[in-house]
């Protein structure tokens, strides 16, 4: 006799809220951990086609770091949709201008490229400074393993 796979019901899911401090964290390692939490991969009832993940608040996005010469060499591109509308800027320039966008793009690139990925991305809140607006959700502080 074959056992059926148990799918969690939407009502039984209770997403948690986590706060992660991005100060002195490496960008890629931080983004991959956050993407796993958003996706729900660490939960025993993870289901690939469902939102079983948690909400993540990232503070101090302006203090995230990259190694080597990526600060001057890593390029961020955006396009206006018009001919010749490609604009590029370096990591250092974008970090001075809109530090939240760096982490948002890194995490978004690690989520599925479909409607589920777009839904999961709405569970991410990024703030440049140490303060956030989600105090009412009573988020718990999550410290990620840092490598020297």
Secondary structure, 3 states (H helix, E strand, C coil): CCCCCCCCCCCCCCCCEEEEECCCCEHHHHHHHHHHHHHCCCCCCCCCCCCCCCEEEEECHHHCECCCCHHHHCEEEEECCCCCCEEEEEHHHHHHHCHHHHHHHHHHCCCCCCHHHHHHHCCEEECCCCCCCCHHHCCEECCCCCCC
